[in-house]
Amino acid sequence: MFSKFTRAYVAGSLGWALYKNGNEAIPYRECAVKSIPGAAEVRYLGMVYYAKNEIVLARRQLEKSLHLNKEFAGVDEVKKTLANISK
């Protein structure tokens, strides 16, 4: 019924909403990344990993998002987080 992209963005959005409300979001964000790995926006999985103190995984995802697209909606937050990781 729904395309792979629609399902991925729904999973990603749900994961982001759960993350913002302090709930478990990793499975939903991972689903989104696996479904459309070329979309920088779904790489917010890195922010979830960062919140969980999974620094190596966070850096990998956030750097990948910048590699894919340097102008997506959350790019400033990604850059700030990467700068914090590097300190």
N, C-alpha and C positions, 0 to 999 in steps of 0.2 A: 504494500500500500504506500509506504513512504520510501523515498530514495535513501541510499546509503548516506548521502550528505545530510539530508534532513535528520535522520536518526542520530548521526554523529553530532550535529549542532545541538540537538535537543539534549543528548547525553552530556555534552560539554556545558551547556547552559545550566542544566540541573546540577551538575557537579560544582559549577561556580557558585550557584545560589547556596548550595549546602555548605561549601567552604566559607562563604561570607557569614553564614549563620553558625559557624563553629561545629558543623557536622562532618561526618566522613564523606569525602568527595573523591578520593583517589580512584575508586573503580569506574566512576562515571567519566572522569577526565581521561583515564587511560583508554577507555572505550573510544572516546572521541579522537584521541591521537592515533590509535590503531586504524580507525576507519578513514580518516583523512589526514595522513601524516604531513602533508604539504601545506597545511593551513596554520599560519603563525598564531592565530587567535586561540586555537585549541591547545596550544603549548602553554597555556596558563597552568597546566599541570605543574609546571615548575614553581608557581606561587604556592600551590598546595603543598608540594614537597618542602618548600622553604618554611612554611608555617609548621610543618611537622618536624623541622630540624633535620631533614634529609638533604644536607647541603650538596653532596656530590650529584644526586639525582636532580636537585633544583637547578644547579648550574648548567647541567647538560641540557635540560629542557629549555631554560631561558636563553641560553646561547643559540640553540637551534631556532627558537622563535625569531631572534634578531637576524640570523642567517637567512631565514625564509622571507622576511619582510621587515624592513626598517621603519615602516610608517603605519603600522596597525594601531588600533585604538588604545591599547595598553602599553605602548612602547616605552613611555616615560617611566611607568611603574617597573617595568622589566629592567630598564637600565639602572634605576635607583637600587633595586634589589641586588642586581649583579655587583654594583659598586659596594654595597654592604657586605656581600659575600667575600669580596676581595680584600677587605680590611683585615 
